[in-house]
Amino acid sequence: MYRYDEFDATFVRQRVAQFREQVARRLEGGLSEDEFKPLRLMNGLYLQLHAYMLRVAIPYGTLSSRQMHKLADISVKYDKGYGHFTTRQNIQFNWPELKDVPDLLDELADVEMHAIQTSGNCIRNVTADHFAGVAVGEVEDPRPVAELIRQWSSLHPEFTFLPRKFKIAVIGTREDRAVMKSHDIGLRIVRNDGGDTGYEVHVGGGLGRTPMVSRLIRAFLPRPDLLNYLEAIIRVYNLIGRRDNKYKARIKILLHETGKQEVTRLVEKEFDQLKKQNDAVSPAEYERIAAYFQDPAYEDTDFNLDAFDEKRKQHPQFNLWLNSSLSEHRQRGYSIVTVSLKPIGGIPGDASAEQMHGVATCAEKFSLSEIRVSHEQNLVLPFVKKQDLFELWQGLKKLDLATPNVGLASDIIACPGMDYCALATARSIPIAQDISNRFADLERQHDVGELKIKISGCINACGHHHVANIGILGLEKKGVEFYQITMGGEAGENTAIGTVIGRGFSGTEVIDAVETLVDTYVELRQENETFASTYSRLGVTPFKEALYATA
């Protein structure tokens, strides 16, 4: 895990001191809200419906147990005793008082954390596969690349005021767990026929009011050329991206309006110039960063399969949890454990201070003190010995964090919606809670199988509804909330944008509508066929007929 160097520590403390002075001026009336706004956004501070919200960066979703303990303490001291984990692998505090924010940031700095570049028209928190470094089939851990980009992009003078916010994701496997194709730039680590490591470069993805899947513009970019090529892309975007309309200011619109071929030509031309001016990424620099992400000293484990199977028979809930929460680890004797932050009827992505402390303690005991945040608003313990799984499950149960629903109907992604967000046009959280309660029977959820339901409270799509099997978009018409349903979305390797299937529903009707779609799938599925596969085979017609026949 990356550790601050002297520059990092000095830079973050200086930023806190600067912001402390700016906050004082705002509180004393020396700065108006309009004057203060760009200053607070540079420090991750938003003004929501009811209070300020601070978004804290968790680069590539990796946390130490020490950092998680600190986040828990901060939630009690400066907030209301909880935090909200987001689809960019960050955490948000929804209720800090402005006067306390500098002290909060100072405490974050104590554990090598900050809120810089979590807002504004800059390169945002670089995300990565939450199974990075432990995934089966991984070409290489993507986190050193994400850290390289983070260091390079932080306060880069050309990227401080881009036409719009800019998002980058990095993965190292064929399987895409980071929604890479929905980013402005998506990088997949690959090897060419000669065994050299480099990158597929995908550009122009994004959700929001104009959802688009990114386009591949380079099938293989050599590792040393990465930063120059990224700079070429962003320079082209910065120079000719639209600034007249914020809804058309993303690079996806530039690619759509200018064309992939022309944008690629401009990028390659800029890249050729940059290569003459700038140094490439040296092997030494990459290795310096990669050294922070070396494999841990795995232990030989004494795993008794017979005793383990007996535990599964004796504890059906433990067996259900294993079936949904475990993923294969590349190291024999270990498992990757996903910790659901979606208890039945709970608020997706929320964790109390007690739960954050508890997860940190579990990480110390069972996962080499490391935790990951997934874009699906769950937590991950990446280094769990199989022999410790039962004891871990018991510990998570006490924290109400052992719901066996990962990847199932109640594992819903939802934005904060109109309960918090000033941009929202409808509520998201109550809809997610009602759907979760409707599918409270966990055996039913496991029978239905893998199902991605995602909810956004406005067209900005922070809930990723466009890339859901069942997507829900909350809108407002004449003062009344209603909800559109999309189907056919996909967030993985075969990323696809869902389509609206018909008229919208009221907040009470949409719960029945989702259940109708699920029941239709159960009736029509073939053996071992997922919801997505059934939809792909049959198309929207049978679902639409069932839905609107009962609407």
N, C-alpha and C positions, 0 to 999 in steps of 0.2 A: 504494500500500500504506500502511496506517495507521501513523503514527508516534506514540509516546508523547508526551503533553504533560507539563507539569510535575507535574500531579496524579497521572497514571499512575505516573510514575517514583517520586515520593515515597511513594505508597500501596504499591507493590510492595516497595520497600526496607523500609518499616516492617513489612510483613507478614513478610518474611524475618527481620527482627530479632526480632519477637515469637515466631516459630516456633523460632528458634535457642534462645531461652530456655526454651521449652516442651520441646524435645528434651533439653536439658541436664537439666531436672527429671526427665524420664522416665528418662534413663540413670542418674541419681543415685538413683532410687527415690522421688523426691518425688511422682511421679504414677504411679498404677497404669495398666495397659493400658486398663481401662474408662474411666478418667478422661482418658487421652490420646487415645482413639479419636476423639471428636468434634473434637478439635483437629487431629489429623493429617488427618482427612477434609476439613476446610476447606482443607487445603493439598495435596489430591490424592494423599495417601499412603495406600495400602491395605496390609493384612497378608495376603499370599497364602499358599499352601501351604508354601513353602520360604523365603520372604524377603519383605521389603517391596517394593512396586511403586509407582512414582511415575508418575502420569498427567499429562502436560504439555499445556496447552491450546494448540491451534492454531486461533484464531478463524476461522470460515468456511473453514478449510483452506488459508489463504494463508501461505506462508513466503518469506522472502528467502533468497538463497544464503548470506548471512552467518549467518542463524539456523540453516540446515541444517549449515553447517560447525561451529557451536557444538554442535549436537545430536550430531554425530559425535564431537567431542572429549569431550563428557560421557559418551558411551557407553564410551569407552576408559578415562577417568579414574575413573568411578564405577560402571560396570556391567561387562558381559562383552564389550564391543565390538560391540554391536548394539542396535537399538531396534525396537519393534513398532508399526506404524501401524494405527490402529483404525477401526472403522466410524463413529466420531464425528469423524473427521478429526483425531484427536489422535495423540500418540505416547506409548508406555509404555516405561519402563525397569524391567526385572523383578528386578534384583539389587542395588539400592543398599543400602549399610549405613546404618542410622539415624543414626549419628554424622556421616555425610557429607552428609546431605540438605540441611541449611542452606547448606553451601558450594555444593552443586549448584544450589539455588534462587538463590543470589547470582549464579552464573555465567549462569543463564537471564536474570536481570534485566539483565545486561550487554548482552543483545541483545533487550531488550523482550519477554521471555517470562516466563510464570509457570505455576503449577499450580492457581490459585484457581478454585473452582467447577467442577472436573472430577470432583467426587464430592459426596456428601451430598444432602440433600433440598432442593435449590435449583434455580435455573435453570441448566442445564448449558451447556457450550460450544455457542453458536449455530452451526448448520451452514448451508451454502449449496451451490448448484450449483458443482461444481469447474471448470466451464467459464465461470464468471461473468465478464462483461465482454468475452468474445470469442465467445460462442455466436451462431450464426445464429438469427435470429428472436427475439432477446431484446428485451423491452419496455424493460428497464433493468437495469443491473448490480445484483444483489441484495446485494452486499457492504456498501454504505453503510447499508442498512437493518439488516443483521445487526450492523454495528458500532454503530449507534444503539441497538439493543436490548441489546447487550453493555454499553455504557456506562450505560444506564438501569438495567439489572437488577443490575449488580455491587454487592453489599452492600446492595441495597434492603431496608430493615428488615422489610417485610412478607413477603419472599420468601426469607428465610434458613432458615426451618424450615417448609417446606411439608409436606403430608401424605406426599409422596413426591417423588423426583426429577422434574424437569420439562424437557422437550426441545422446542426450537423450530427449525424449518427455514424457509429463505426461498429461493424460486426466481423467475426472471424470464422463463421461457419456458413454452410449453405442454408441452414435453417435461420430464418430472420426472426429474432425475438425482440428487436429494437424498432420495429416499424420503419426500417431504414428507407424504404421507398416512398415514405410520406414526409421526407425531410428535404430541405433546400439542397443539401448535399448529403448523399449517402455513400459510405465507403465500405466495401467488402474486401477483406484481406484474402489474397489468392496467391497461388504460385504458378509461374509459367512452365512451359515444357522443359526449360532448362533448370528448374528448381529454384529460380530466383523469387523472392517475396516482393509483392507489389499490391496494387489496389485496382479493383473495379471502381469506376467513378460514376455515380448516378446523380443527376441534377434535375431540379425542377419539381420535386414532390411537395405536397402540402395539402392541408385540409381546409377548414374555413369555408367561406361562402363559395369558393371556386375550387373544389377538391380535384387534385390531379395526382397521378402516379408518376414518379420520377422517370427520367430517360437515361439510358446508359450512353455516356459520351466518350468513355475510355475503357476499353476492355482490360488493359493492363498498363498501369502507371508504375514505373520503378520506384521503390521506396525512397531513394535519395531525392526524387523530384516532387515529393508530396507537397511541401509547403509552397514551393513556387507555383505549382499547378492550382492549389487552392487559392492562392493570391490572385492568379490570373482570372479564375472564375469570378471571384468577388470584385475584382477591379472592373471587369466587364459589366457586372451587375450594377456596381456603384456608379459607373459612368452613364449607362444608357437605360437602367431600370427606371420605371415610371415613378415620379414623385408628385404628379398632379392629382392622384387619386389613391388614397391609402389602401383601398380595397383591390387595387391593381398594381401595387408596388412590390409584390413578391417576385422572386426570380422565376417562379412557375409561369407567371403571366408573360414575362420577357421571353421565355422559351416558347410559349404558345404563340405569341404575336410575331416574334422574329423568326421562329423556326429553329429546330434542333441543329440543322446543318449550318446555318449562319452563326448561331451562338457558338457552336463548337469551333468554327473557323476563327472567330474572334478570340476565343479562349486560347486556342493553339498559337495564334499570332502573338498574343500577350505573353504567353508562356515562353515562347522562343526569346523574347526580349528579356524577360526576367532571369532566364537561365544565364544570360550574358552578364547580368548585373549582380546577382545574388548567389551566395554559396548554396549548394545543395545540403540536405540533411546528412551530416557525416555519420558513419557507423558508430563513432565514439559517442556522439550526442544521443543517438537512439539507444545505444547500450547503457548510457548513463541513466536514462529514464527507465528503461526496461529492468534495470537492476532492482528497482523498487517493487517490482511485480514478480519476483522469482517464486517458483513453486515452494510451498512450505515443506518442512521435513515430515513427510507422511510416515505414519507408523504402521508396522505390521499389525493387523487386527485379528483378534481371536473371535471370529464370528461363528456362533453356533446356530446353524440354519434350523435344526430341529426345534430348539428351544424358542427360536424366533417365530416359527410357524405355529407353535403352541400358543404363544402370546396372541397371535392373530386370531386364532380360534376362540380363545377365552375372552377377547375384547373386540367385539364387532366394530365399535367406533374407531378403535385403533386401526383395524384393517381398512375401513373406509378412508381414514386419513392417509394411510400409506398409499392407497390407490390413487388419491388425487394430489397429494402433496410432494411425492418423491419423484425425482428425475435422476437419470443415470449419470454417474460421475465417471470421469476418465480414469480415476485411481481405484484400483480394486479395494474393496472393503469400505468404501465411502459412498455417501449419497448427497445429492443436492436437495435441500428441503425448502419448499416455498411456504411461507407463513401467511395465511390468509388474513387480510385486514377487512374482511367482509363477513362478519358474523350475521346470522339471519336477522334481518330487520335493522342492521346497523348502517352507519354512514360510510360509504366506500372510501377507503384511504385514511380514515381517521384512526389515530392511536392515542390513548391516554398516556399521561406521564407514567403511571404504574406499568402499563404495557410496554412503553419504551424502555424503562428501566429493566423490566423482566426480559425482554428480548436481548438487551445488552448483556444481562447476566447469563442467559442461555448461550449467547455467542461466546462469552468467555469460557464457559464450561464445555461447550460441545462444538464450536466452530472457529477455533483459533482466533477469537475476538474480532471476527469480521462479519459484516452484514452487508447485504446489497438491497437496493430499492429497485423494484421493477417498474416499467412504464405502465403496468396494469394495476398499480397502486397496492402492491403487496410487498412483503419483505422476503428476503432469501438468506438462508444460512448455507454457505457454499462448501463447508468442510466437515460434515457430520459423519462420524463413524457409524456403520450400520448397527454395531453392537450397542450404540447409545440412543437409538431411535425411540425405544419405548420410554426411556427416562425423559427424553426431550419432549415427547408427546404429553407425558404427564405434567411437565412443567408448563407447557403451552396451554393445556386445558385449564390450569388454575388462573391463567391470564385471559381466558376467553379468546384464545388465539389458535385454537385447534379445530376450527370448523372445516370439515373435509369437503370443501366445495371449490377448490382451485380448478379453473377452467370450465366450471359448470354454470348453471343458470343464474345462481345468486352471486357469482363472482363478477359483479357488474362494475364496469368503469363508469364513473359519473363525475362531471365537473361540479363545482359548488353551486352553480345556478343562482337563481334569484334570492336565495337565502343569504348570499354574501355579495355576489358580483354585481357591480354597477352596470355592466354591459348586458347582463342576462335579460331575456324576455320571458322566461318561464322557470319554474322550479325543476330541479333535477333530483335533488336528494330524496324528497318524499316519494317520487316515482320509483327510484331505485329501491327504497325501503319497502314499498308496497309490492313490487315484483318479487323481491327477496322473500317476503312473508308468504306470498302466494305459492312459492316453490319451497316452502320451509321443510317439507319432507325430503330429507337427504337421500333416502333410498330412491325416491322418484327422480331426483336430480341425477343420481348415478345411472339410473336406467336411461334417462334422456341422453346422457353423455355430454361430450364436449359441445359447448354452446357459448358464443361470445355475444353478450348483450351490452350495448354501450349507449350512454345517454348524455346529450349536450343540452344546456339551457339556452343556447342561442346559436346563431349561424356561425360563430367563430369556431365551433366544433372542438372545444377543449376536452370534451368527453370522447372524442374519436369515433363518433357515431357513424361516420361515412364508411369506416372499415370494419364494421360489425356484421355478424351473421344477421342479427336483428338490431338495427340502429334506431334510436329515438331522438328526435329533434324537437325541443320545446320552443314554441313560437307564441306570439300574441296577436290577437285580432279583435279590434274594437274592445280592448280592455279585458279580454278573456283569454286564458291560456289554452292552447291546444297542442297536440303532439302528432307530428308526422312519423311514419314508420318507413324505414328503408330496409331492403333485404339484398343479400348477395355480396356484401362487403367482405373483404379478407385483408388481414394485416400482416401476413407472413410472406413467404417467398413469392407466392402468387398474388401479391397485393392487388386488390380490386376495390373500386368505389361502388357502394351500394346504390340502388335506385329506389326512388319513392314509389310505393306500390299503390297509392290511392289517396283518398281524402283523409284528413287528420281526425284525431279523436280527442275527446275531453280527457282530463286527468284521471277520472274514474274509469272511462271506457278503455283507455290504453292498456290497463292491466289485463282486462279480459281479452283484448286483442292479442297481446303477447302470448297468453295461455292458449288461445285458439291456434296460433301459428305453431306452437310447440306440440300441441295435440295432433295437429295435421301431420307434422313430421313423424311423430311416433306411429301414426296409422299408415303412412306411406313408405317408411324406410325399409330398406332391405337389410339383410343380416350384416352386422358390423359396420353399418353405414352411418356416418356422422350427419349432423344437421346440414353442414356446408355441402357435403357430398350429395345428399338427397336434393337440395336446392339446385345444385349444379346439374344433376341428372334430369330433373323434372321442370325446372324453371319456375317462374313466379305464379303461373296460372292456377294450379291447385290451391296454393296458399291464399291467393287473392280471392278465389271463389269461396273458400271456407271462411275467410275473414269477413267479407262484406255480405255474405249470406246471413251471418249472425249479428252483424253490426246494427 
